């Protein structure tokens, strides 16, 4: 996902105006959520903030695509994914 984000200005309007960018972000959030679902099956107490919400977000993106709120997705990209990345790096050490 970082590749997609690094290729464009980190601006909400850019996200809104670029359908391919939006779909790439949504797809990647779905993949992250699916991975989290599988991780939770192995370790329900994993030290990742909001692990169950990450899994739920995958369901939101995949099943409620017709009602997705772009500001919610963008908030995840800007605020939640950097925190998730930090936590995953710590777990891998």
MOQUITA-V578402 format. One record per residue. N is the residue number from 1. PSI is psi as a letter, one per 30 degrees, with the letter a starting at -180 (* if undefined). OMEGA is omega in degrees with one decimal (NA if undefined). D_LAST is the distance of its C-alpha to the last C-alpha in Angstrom with 1 decimal. Layout:
{{N & PSI & OMEGA & D_LAST} {N & PSI & OMEGA & D_LAST}}
This chain:
{{1 & e & -179.7 & 21.4} {2 & e & 178.5 & 20.5} {3 & e & -178.6 & 23.0} {4 & e & -178.0 & 25.8} {5 & e & -177.9 & 25.2} {6 & f & -177.3 & 25.0} {7 & f & -175.9 & 28.4} {8 & l & 172.9 & 30.3} {9 & k & -179.2 & 30.9} {10 & i & -178.0 & 28.8} {11 & k & -178.3 & 32.0} {12 & e & -177.7 & 33.1} {13 & e & 176.3 & 36.4} {14 & e & 177.1 & 34.9} {15 & e & -178.5 & 32.9} {16 & e & -172.7 & 36.1} {17 & f & -174.2 & 38.3} {18 & j & -176.3 & 36.2} {19 & e & -179.7 & 36.4} {20 & e & 176.9 & 34.3} {21 & e & 178.7 & 31.5} {22 & e & -178.0 & 31.8} {23 & e & 177.4 & 31.8} {24 & e & 178.3 & 28.7} {25 & e & 179.7 & 26.8} {26 & e & -179.4 & 28.2} {27 & e & -179.7 & 27.3} {28 & e & 175.8 & 23.7} {29 & e & 175.9 & 23.5} {30 & e & 179.1 & 25.1} {31 & e & 178.6 & 22.6} {32 & e & 179.1 & 19.6} {33 & e & 177.7 & 21.7} {34 & e & 176.9 & 22.4} {35 & e & 179.0 & 18.8} {36 & e & 177.7 & 18.2} {37 & e & -179.9 & 21.3} {38 & e & 177.4 & 20.1} {39 & e & -179.7 & 16.8} {40 & f & 175.8 & 19.0} {41 & e & 179.8 & 21.2} {42 & e & -176.6 & 18.5} {43 & j & -177.2 & 17.1} {44 & f & -178.3 & 19.5} {45 & g & -177.9 & 17.7} {46 & k & -175.9 & 14.3} {47 & i & 175.3 & 13.0} {48 & k & 179.6 & 14.1} {49 & k & 175.4 & 17.2} {50 & h & -178.8 & 20.2} {51 & e & -179.3 & 18.8} {52 & e & 176.4 & 22.4} {53 & e & 177.3 & 23.8} {54 & e & 176.8 & 21.6} {55 & e & 179.6 & 23.1} {56 & e & 178.6 & 26.5} {57 & e & 176.3 & 26.3} {58 & e & 179.8 & 26.1} {59 & e & 177.3 & 29.3} {60 & e & -177.7 & 30.9} {61 & e & -175.3 & 30.2} {62 & e & -172.0 & 31.4} {63 & f & -178.1 & 34.3} {64 & h & -175.5 & 35.6} {65 & f & -177.8 & 35.5} {66 & f & 179.5 & 39.1} {67 & g & -179.7 & 38.3} {68 & k & 175.6 & 35.0} {69 & j & -175.5 & 35.1} {70 & e & -179.0 & 33.8} {71 & f & 177.5 & 32.9} {72 & e & 178.9 & 30.6} {73 & e & -179.0 & 28.7} {74 & e & 176.9 & 28.6} {75 & e & 177.1 & 27.4} {76 & e & -179.1 & 24.4} {77 & e & -173.5 & 23.7} {78 & e & -172.0 & 24.1} {79 & e & -171.7 & 22.8} {80 & e & -177.0 & 20.5} {81 & e & 176.0 & 18.6} {82 & e & 177.3 & 17.1} {83 & e & 178.1 & 15.9} {84 & e & 179.2 & 14.5} {85 & e & 178.6 & 12.6} {86 & e & -178.5 & 11.0} {87 & e & 179.5 & 10.2} {88 & e & 177.7 & 8.8} {89 & e & 178.2 & 6.5} {90 & e & 179.4 & 5.4} {91 & e & -178.5 & 5.5} {92 & f & -179.0 & 3.8} {93 & * & NA & 0.0}}
